[in-house]
Amino acid sequence: MYATVLLARQATQQLILVIEGADDDFVLKQHLNEQDVLTIPSNGGKGGALQAAKLASEQSLRGVRFLVDADYDRYLPSRPEYPDNVTSSHGHDTFADMLFAGANLLERVIESHSRSGRRNGATFDTADVRAQAVALAAAIAPLRLANELHSYGLNLRGFPFGKIASLPADEEALAKIAIDRSGTPLSPSTLVAAMSEAGSRLGEERTLVVGDHDLFGALSRVLREHGISAGADAMAASFLAGLLCAHLGSTDWYRELNDWGAANSRVTFACPCAA
């Protein structure tokens, strides 16, 4: 990854922003000033980006910035220290930062995907559905952190919220789902105890570490309680389509990247919120 960044640095006068993946590239390219900023998706994910950032910092490579998701890093005992050329999300990931900055947009997504259900008699308060989905997604956070803390190797990718039998979901139900799909001899009681420990570590910040995939999966499950079938991927796509400059402009990393551009006599963003 570092070799790619170095070659790009030698070939262009633009600032170089390394991002974690294609989804970040899709969103940011609609708002970045591409005359001044070149984006490069990391070919090694977050780990590859951080390794390249370390080398770039050691080599004093100027005009390069790395944008990564914080994930659960701040809650790990050996919390990794990012090099000074790294900008991280405030919450779990950059998309979650935009989700919580754009609460009104998320509620419009709920309304849009509930139209047919409402015509068929479904009644619910949109703000309540949003709050229930956030709470359900936050309930997964201790499970994910426990997996990180104890290196259980659980398969938590694309957590199957649809398998949650009833809401609200308790820790034992979530633990059993995780164990069943992971093929591990880990006992539910052991995992529940680890989840409780992880929950204590998170304290009141569970919402802060809600990831975007978990939130849309949870939202799909909550809507099912009201007889509405809405897929997580479809709702995520609707959210991305509706993102405005104001949603990006409300995030900490937007402001940091804007300042980085100014410090290099460049303009990072070309959208109206850059003013």
VMD Tcl script that draws the C-alpha trace (Angstrom):
set ca {
  {0.00 0.00 0.00}
  {2.78 2.41 0.87}
  {4.42 1.84 -2.52}
  {1.15 2.84 -4.22}
  {0.93 6.00 -2.13}
  {4.56 6.88 -2.77}
  {4.18 6.48 -6.54}
  {1.07 8.65 -6.48}
  {2.86 11.28 -4.40}
  {5.66 11.42 -6.98}
  {3.23 11.63 -9.90}
  {0.82 14.37 -8.79}
  {0.70 17.75 -7.11}
  {-2.69 16.90 -5.58}
  {-3.13 16.04 -1.95}
  {-3.61 12.30 -1.45}
  {-6.37 10.93 0.76}
  {-6.17 7.18 1.45}
  {-9.51 5.68 2.44}
  {-10.53 2.23 3.60}
  {-12.67 1.05 0.72}
  {-14.96 1.52 -2.26}
  {-18.00 2.71 -0.29}
  {-16.01 5.56 1.24}
  {-14.75 6.44 -2.22}
  {-18.30 6.45 -3.60}
  {-19.53 8.94 -1.01}
  {-16.50 11.21 -0.71}
  {-15.93 11.65 -4.44}
  {-19.27 13.43 -4.68}
  {-18.02 16.09 -2.27}
  {-14.25 16.29 -2.62}
  {-12.50 18.90 -4.72}
  {-10.90 16.47 -7.16}
  {-8.65 19.17 -8.60}
  {-6.85 19.35 -5.27}
  {-7.43 15.90 -3.74}
  {-6.80 12.43 -5.13}
  {-8.42 9.51 -3.29}
  {-6.83 6.06 -3.12}
  {-8.83 3.16 -1.61}
  {-6.62 0.97 0.57}
  {-5.96 -2.43 -0.97}
  {-5.37 -3.83 2.51}
  {-8.34 -2.36 4.36}
  {-7.76 -0.54 7.61}
  {-4.66 -2.54 8.51}
  {-3.03 -1.75 5.19}
  {-3.92 1.92 5.51}
  {-2.44 2.20 9.02}
  {0.72 0.38 8.03}
  {1.18 2.74 5.08}
  {0.41 5.71 7.33}
  {3.17 4.65 9.73}
  {5.70 4.41 6.91}
  {4.56 7.72 5.44}
  {4.97 9.40 8.83}
  {8.42 7.90 9.35}
  {9.45 9.10 5.89}
  {7.91 12.57 6.46}
  {5.83 12.16 3.31}
  {3.88 15.40 2.98}
  {0.45 16.00 1.51}
  {-0.88 12.56 2.40}
  {-3.71 11.78 4.83}
  {-5.33 8.49 5.86}
  {-9.02 8.24 6.81}
  {-9.96 5.14 8.81}
  {-12.80 3.79 10.91}
  {-12.18 3.88 14.66}
  {-14.08 0.59 15.17}
  {-13.51 -0.47 18.82}
  {-9.91 0.71 19.06}
  {-10.44 3.16 21.91}
  {-11.89 0.38 24.11}
  {-9.06 -2.11 23.68}
  {-6.51 -2.50 26.49}
  {-3.66 -2.03 24.02}
  {-5.31 0.86 22.25}
  {-3.41 1.44 19.01}
  {-1.92 4.88 18.57}
  {-2.52 6.31 15.13}
  {0.28 8.18 13.37}
  {-0.23 11.94 13.16}
  {-1.24 11.67 9.48}
  {-4.36 9.62 10.32}
  {-7.89 10.93 10.73}
  {-10.37 8.52 12.27}
  {-14.12 8.43 12.65}
  {-15.61 9.79 15.86}
  {-17.90 6.78 16.30}
  {-17.54 3.24 14.99}
  {-17.11 4.26 11.36}
  {-17.41 7.22 9.01}
  {-20.81 6.08 7.75}
  {-22.17 5.82 11.27}
  {-20.92 9.36 11.92}
  {-23.00 10.53 8.96}
  {-25.96 8.42 10.05}
  {-26.14 10.09 13.43}
  {-25.46 13.51 11.93}
  {-28.35 12.90 9.54}
  {-31.07 11.68 11.90}
  {-33.72 13.39 9.82}
  {-32.50 11.58 6.72}
  {-32.67 8.20 8.47}
  {-36.26 8.93 9.45}
  {-37.08 9.76 5.82}
  {-35.58 6.43 4.80}
  {-37.86 4.70 7.31}
  {-40.89 6.58 5.99}
  {-40.01 5.81 2.38}
  {-39.58 2.07 2.92}
  {-42.73 1.89 5.04}
  {-45.15 3.41 2.53}
  {-46.73 0.18 1.38}
  {-46.97 -1.09 4.96}
  {-48.74 2.06 6.08}
  {-51.18 1.76 3.20}
  {-51.95 -1.72 4.50}
  {-52.65 -0.46 7.99}
  {-49.28 -0.39 9.75}
  {-49.12 2.32 12.40}
  {-46.02 3.39 14.27}
  {-44.07 6.45 15.30}
  {-41.05 6.90 13.05}
  {-38.89 8.36 15.80}
  {-39.72 5.39 18.03}
  {-38.74 2.93 15.29}
  {-35.45 4.75 14.84}
  {-34.77 4.67 18.59}
  {-35.60 0.95 18.80}
  {-33.27 0.20 15.89}
  {-30.42 2.16 17.49}
  {-30.97 0.32 20.78}
  {-30.95 -3.07 19.05}
  {-27.80 -2.24 17.08}
  {-26.17 -0.99 20.29}
  {-26.97 -4.34 21.94}
  {-24.59 -5.97 19.45}
  {-21.70 -3.70 20.47}
  {-20.73 -5.69 23.61}
  {-20.77 -8.88 21.53}
  {-18.42 -7.40 18.95}
  {-16.13 -5.92 21.58}
  {-16.03 -9.20 23.54}
  {-15.00 -10.96 20.34}
  {-12.15 -8.46 19.92}
  {-11.04 -8.57 23.55}
  {-10.93 -12.36 23.80}
  {-10.08 -13.25 20.18}
  {-12.99 -15.70 20.00}
  {-13.01 -15.67 16.20}
  {-16.80 -15.45 16.03}
  {-18.41 -14.92 12.66}
  {-20.16 -11.60 13.23}
  {-20.02 -10.32 9.67}
  {-23.49 -9.41 8.48}
  {-25.05 -10.27 11.82}
  {-28.39 -12.05 11.14}
  {-30.81 -9.75 12.94}
  {-33.64 -11.65 11.26}
  {-32.91 -14.63 13.53}
  {-33.73 -12.65 16.65}
  {-37.00 -14.23 17.73}
  {-38.37 -11.40 19.84}
  {-37.58 -7.84 20.83}
  {-35.93 -6.54 22.85}
  {-33.17 -9.12 22.40}
  {-31.31 -10.27 25.50}
  {-27.62 -11.11 25.68}
  {-28.19 -14.87 25.80}
  {-30.23 -14.83 22.59}
  {-27.55 -12.79 20.79}
  {-24.80 -15.05 22.13}
  {-26.56 -18.21 20.90}
  {-27.03 -16.77 17.42}
  {-23.34 -15.83 17.24}
  {-22.19 -19.25 18.49}
  {-24.52 -21.19 16.18}
  {-23.21 -19.48 13.05}
  {-19.55 -19.63 14.11}
  {-19.08 -23.36 14.73}
  {-17.28 -22.73 18.01}
  {-17.32 -24.82 21.22}
  {-17.65 -21.60 23.21}
  {-20.52 -21.85 25.68}
  {-23.31 -19.25 25.75}
  {-22.69 -18.59 29.45}
  {-19.02 -17.82 28.82}
  {-19.87 -15.48 25.96}
  {-22.62 -13.75 27.94}
  {-20.16 -13.12 30.79}
  {-17.67 -11.67 28.32}
  {-20.41 -9.51 26.80}
  {-21.32 -8.15 30.23}
  {-17.67 -7.30 30.86}
  {-17.44 -5.60 27.45}
  {-20.66 -3.72 28.12}
  {-19.17 -2.35 31.34}
  {-16.13 -1.21 29.38}
  {-18.37 0.63 26.91}
  {-20.43 2.19 29.68}
  {-22.85 4.79 28.34}
  {-21.13 4.89 24.96}
  {-22.74 1.88 23.32}
  {-24.50 4.07 20.80}
  {-21.17 5.64 19.88}
  {-19.89 2.31 18.57}
  {-22.95 1.35 16.54}
  {-21.81 0.46 13.04}
  {-23.75 1.33 9.90}
  {-24.31 -2.30 8.87}
  {-25.67 -3.20 12.30}
  {-27.97 -0.19 12.34}
  {-29.62 -1.00 9.03}
  {-29.86 -4.68 9.93}
  {-31.49 -3.74 13.22}
  {-33.82 -1.31 11.48}
  {-34.98 -4.05 9.11}
  {-35.72 -6.31 12.09}
  {-37.63 -3.60 13.99}
  {-39.77 -2.78 10.96}
  {-40.68 -6.45 10.69}
  {-42.39 -6.08 14.07}
  {-44.78 -3.73 12.30}
  {-45.40 -6.03 9.36}
  {-43.04 -4.17 7.03}
  {-40.48 -5.96 4.90}
  {-37.56 -3.63 4.17}
  {-34.11 -4.96 3.37}
  {-31.07 -3.57 5.14}
  {-29.10 -3.14 1.90}
  {-31.95 -1.32 0.19}
  {-32.32 1.10 3.09}
  {-28.57 1.69 3.22}
  {-28.60 2.51 -0.49}
  {-31.45 4.96 0.05}
  {-29.49 6.62 2.82}
  {-26.38 6.98 0.65}
  {-28.44 8.45 -2.18}
  {-29.87 11.07 0.17}
  {-26.65 12.20 1.84}
  {-26.13 15.94 1.63}
  {-23.16 18.18 2.23}
  {-24.63 19.14 5.60}
  {-24.42 15.54 6.82}
  {-20.72 15.32 5.99}
  {-20.12 18.81 7.33}
  {-21.44 17.83 10.74}
  {-18.73 15.21 11.29}
  {-15.43 15.72 13.09}
  {-13.43 14.07 10.32}
  {-14.90 16.43 7.71}
  {-13.65 19.42 9.67}
  {-10.24 17.82 10.20}
  {-9.84 17.04 6.49}
  {-10.96 20.56 5.63}
  {-8.28 21.98 7.94}
  {-5.69 19.62 6.44}
  {-6.42 20.99 2.98}
  {-6.18 24.58 4.16}
  {-2.86 23.87 5.89}
  {-1.55 22.67 2.54}
  {-2.98 25.64 0.59}
  {-5.58 23.40 -0.99}
  {-9.38 23.10 -0.81}
  {-10.40 19.62 0.31}
  {-14.14 19.81 -0.37}
  {-15.98 21.37 -3.29}
  {-19.51 21.16 -1.89}
  {-21.38 24.17 -0.46}
  {-20.61 23.17 3.12}
  {-16.95 23.90 2.48}
  {-17.73 27.59 2.68}
}
mol new
graphics top color blue
foreach p $ca { graphics top sphere $p radius 0.5 }
foreach p [lrange $ca 0 end-1] q [lrange $ca 1 end] { graphics top cylinder $p $q radius 0.2 }
display resetview
